């Protein structure tokens, strides 16, 4: 009976204790006192491994490198496969790197990558290896390693670190297009507070790009500001390259899409210049001839021939209302250049002429992008540019056609040359000799004459051999037959002497 009573009292006491606790908690909640959270609970004591690593890391961050090295080494000795073994190896590489001992640093970084390849510590080790290559002056190897890592990098921080290094490497190599590319990536995905910095670096890089580099970058950068910079730069470069049609199209589009761009005013001025340059009348023909000066007589005769040809075109079945604008070169280079400019101002669609001042006129016509057909024998005149043409039979053309006719058409392969001893004669003699040999002919004899009085009658007697049957080109004097398969040139009359090359 006594035991039962004691047990009853104990149960009542426990019930009241539980009730008191519940009431106390309820009062605390009602009064606004927070309940203890799990994170507020006392942390369990650190184990020896964690304590040793954190002490080593603290020394590292304080710059006490010798002691940090000792603690990291002790950690790896006790816990070679511990939770922070990768970080400890990487820190030892960093310590040696800071101390300027690159070979041990490289060895520790390689151990991290080999033992723990998929860890953040391995990523840091790879970046550090790139830095070591840069410090060793092995920039190409550093670029190759960074590009290789970038192709498989999924961590945004690792990608950003690689972009930074690649940007610096390409900047050192003056590779502006790659600098622009990595600056655009950093501006798009890097920290917000650094975006203006990368935008400015991108603008500076674009200002150094050439046409091909802009075309490469255009498909990779979709930033509106960068595209505006590229459009303006592209238009300027096409203007300098005298691709006026392309330049005008790009600059007009640039002004339309970027009205507030800092270069909009300059672009407007270029558009006006290009518009004026490209404005011309296709039925207005410019004529540039020496109508005064030393070659006046030649110029007047050519002008008469041109006017006669124009009358034929104007009065034919397919009548064309061609207007002729004539400028005098005054037989001088200065006059030719002034004439080209005057014709350009008149809006001619093309220029015919000049004669003796063709090189000077050609340079100016090419600069102004006006087609010009020059009356000159100079074969190199067309090398000035795509707008320059030549309308004249050159000595080379004449000799080639003549030799080809003799060999192919008449079956002649042995030749004699009779030429006047002057610049014109020597030129044709050398050309004939070379062309005959090139086409399989052979030179029989050659003679030169000392010109006295110009004539069309060749002193051909020296070339005739009365013992050989004749295939005549020129009728020989009585009693002579011609040298077999011989071509006789027209030259001035005078004393005939053996020729030399």
Secondary structure in CASP SS format (residue, H / E / C, confidence):
PFRMAT SS
TARGET T0000
AUTHOR 0000-0000-0000
METHOD secondary structure of the structure
MODEL  1
X C 1.00
X H 1.00
X H 1.00
X H 1.00
X H 1.00
X H 1.00
X H 1.00
X H 1.00
X H 1.00
X H 1.00
X H 1.00
X H 1.00
X H 1.00
X H 1.00
X H 1.00
X H 1.00
X H 1.00
X H 1.00
X H 1.00
X H 1.00
X H 1.00
X H 1.00
X H 1.00
X H 1.00
X H 1.00
X H 1.00
X H 1.00
X H 1.00
X H 1.00
X H 1.00
X C 1.00
X C 1.00
X C 1.00
X C 1.00
X C 1.00
X C 1.00
X C 1.00
X H 1.00
X H 1.00
X H 1.00
X C 1.00
X C 1.00
X C 1.00
X C 1.00
X C 1.00
X C 1.00
X C 1.00
X H 1.00
X H 1.00
X H 1.00
X H 1.00
X H 1.00
X H 1.00
X H 1.00
X H 1.00
X H 1.00
X H 1.00
X H 1.00
X H 1.00
X H 1.00
X H 1.00
X C 1.00
X C 1.00
X C 1.00
X H 1.00
X H 1.00
X H 1.00
X H 1.00
X H 1.00
X H 1.00
X H 1.00
X H 1.00
X H 1.00
X H 1.00
X H 1.00
X H 1.00
X H 1.00
X H 1.00
X C 1.00
X C 1.00
X C 1.00
X C 1.00
X C 1.00
X C 1.00
X H 1.00
X H 1.00
X H 1.00
X H 1.00
X H 1.00
X H 1.00
X H 1.00
X H 1.00
X H 1.00
X H 1.00
X H 1.00
X H 1.00
X H 1.00
X H 1.00
X C 1.00
X C 1.00
X C 1.00
X H 1.00
X H 1.00
X H 1.00
X H 1.00
X H 1.00
X H 1.00
X H 1.00
X H 1.00
X H 1.00
X H 1.00
X H 1.00
X H 1.00
X H 1.00
X H 1.00
X C 1.00
X C 1.00
X C 1.00
X C 1.00
X H 1.00
X H 1.00
X H 1.00
X H 1.00
X H 1.00
X H 1.00
X H 1.00
X H 1.00
X H 1.00
X H 1.00
X H 1.00
X H 1.00
X H 1.00
X H 1.00
X H 1.00
X H 1.00
X C 1.00
X C 1.00
X C 1.00
X H 1.00
X H 1.00
X H 1.00
X H 1.00
X H 1.00
X H 1.00
X H 1.00
X H 1.00
X H 1.00
X H 1.00
X H 1.00
X H 1.00
X H 1.00
X H 1.00
X C 1.00
X C 1.00
X C 1.00
X H 1.00
X H 1.00
X H 1.00
X H 1.00
X H 1.00
X H 1.00
X H 1.00
X H 1.00
X H 1.00
X H 1.00
X H 1.00
X H 1.00
X H 1.00
X H 1.00
X H 1.00
X H 1.00
X H 1.00
X C 1.00
X C 1.00
X C 1.00
X H 1.00
X H 1.00
X H 1.00
X H 1.00
X H 1.00
X H 1.00
X H 1.00
X H 1.00
X H 1.00
X H 1.00
X H 1.00
X H 1.00
X H 1.00
X H 1.00
X C 1.00
X C 1.00
X H 1.00
X H 1.00
X H 1.00
X H 1.00
X H 1.00
X H 1.00
X H 1.00
X H 1.00
X H 1.00
X H 1.00
X H 1.00
X H 1.00
X H 1.00
X H 1.00
X H 1.00
X C 1.00
X C 1.00
X C 1.00
X C 1.00
X H 1.00
X H 1.00
X H 1.00
X H 1.00
X H 1.00
X H 1.00
X H 1.00
X H 1.00
X C 1.00
X C 1.00
X C 1.00
X C 1.00
X C 1.00
X H 1.00
X H 1.00
X H 1.00
X H 1.00
X H 1.00
X H 1.00
X H 1.00
X H 1.00
X H 1.00
X H 1.00
X H 1.00
X H 1.00
X H 1.00
X H 1.00
X H 1.00
X H 1.00
X H 1.00
X C 1.00
X C 1.00
X C 1.00
X H 1.00
X H 1.00
X H 1.00
X H 1.00
X H 1.00
X H 1.00
X H 1.00
X H 1.00
X H 1.00
X H 1.00
X H 1.00
X H 1.00
X H 1.00
X H 1.00
X C 1.00
X C 1.00
X C 1.00
X C 1.00
X C 1.00
X C 1.00
X H 1.00
X H 1.00
X H 1.00
X H 1.00
X H 1.00
X H 1.00
X H 1.00
X H 1.00
X H 1.00
X H 1.00
X H 1.00
X H 1.00
X H 1.00
X H 1.00
X H 1.00
X C 1.00
X C 1.00
X E 1.00
X E 1.00
X E 1.00
X E 1.00
X E 1.00
X E 1.00
X E 1.00
X E 1.00
X E 1.00
X C 1.00
X C 1.00
X C 1.00
X C 1.00
X C 1.00
X C 1.00
X H 1.00
X H 1.00
X H 1.00
X H 1.00
X H 1.00
X H 1.00
X H 1.00
X H 1.00
X H 1.00
X H 1.00
X H 1.00
X H 1.00
X H 1.00
X H 1.00
X H 1.00
X H 1.00
X H 1.00
X H 1.00
X H 1.00
X H 1.00
X C 1.00
X C 1.00
X C 1.00
X C 1.00
X C 1.00
X C 1.00
X C 1.00
X E 1.00
X E 1.00
X E 1.00
X E 1.00
X E 1.00
X E 1.00
X C 1.00
X C 1.00
X C 1.00
X C 1.00
X H 1.00
X H 1.00
X H 1.00
X H 1.00
X H 1.00
X H 1.00
X H 1.00
X H 1.00
X H 1.00
X H 1.00
X H 1.00
X H 1.00
X H 1.00
X C 1.00
X C 1.00
X E 1.00
X E 1.00
X E 1.00
X E 1.00
X E 1.00
X E 1.00
X C 1.00
X C 1.00
X C 1.00
X C 1.00
X H 1.00
X H 1.00
X H 1.00
X H 1.00
X H 1.00
X H 1.00
X H 1.00
X H 1.00
X H 1.00
X H 1.00
X H 1.00
X C 1.00
X C 1.00
X E 1.00
X E 1.00
X E 1.00
X E 1.00
X C 1.00
X C 1.00
X C 1.00
X C 1.00
X H 1.00
X H 1.00
X H 1.00
X H 1.00
X H 1.00
X H 1.00
X C 1.00
X C 1.00
X C 1.00
X E 1.00
X E 1.00
X E 1.00
X C 1.00
X C 1.00
X C 1.00
X C 1.00
X H 1.00
X H 1.00
X H 1.00
X H 1.00
X H 1.00
X H 1.00
X H 1.00
X H 1.00
X H 1.00
X H 1.00
X H 1.00
X H 1.00
X H 1.00
X H 1.00
X H 1.00
X C 1.00
X C 1.00
X C 1.00
X C 1.00
X E 1.00
X E 1.00
X E 1.00
X E 1.00
X E 1.00
X E 1.00
X E 1.00
X C 1.00
X C 1.00
X H 1.00
X H 1.00
X H 1.00
X H 1.00
X H 1.00
X H 1.00
X H 1.00
X H 1.00
X H 1.00
X H 1.00
X H 1.00
X H 1.00
X H 1.00
X H 1.00
X H 1.00
X H 1.00
X C 1.00
X C 1.00
X C 1.00
X E 1.00
X E 1.00
X E 1.00
X E 1.00
X E 1.00
X E 1.00
X E 1.00
X E 1.00
X E 1.00
X E 1.00
X E 1.00
X E 1.00
X C 1.00
X C 1.00
X C 1.00
X C 1.00
X C 1.00
X C 1.00
X H 1.00
X H 1.00
X H 1.00
X H 1.00
X E 1.00
X C 1.00
X C 1.00
X C 1.00
X C 1.00
X C 1.00
X C 1.00
X C 1.00
X C 1.00
X C 1.00
X C 1.00
X C 1.00
X C 1.00
X C 1.00
X C 1.00
X C 1.00
X C 1.00
X C 1.00
X E 1.00
X C 1.00
X C 1.00
X C 1.00
X C 1.00
X C 1.00
X C 1.00
X C 1.00
X C 1.00
X C 1.00
X C 1.00
X E 1.00
X E 1.00
X E 1.00
X E 1.00
X E 1.00
X E 1.00
X C 1.00
X C 1.00
X C 1.00
END
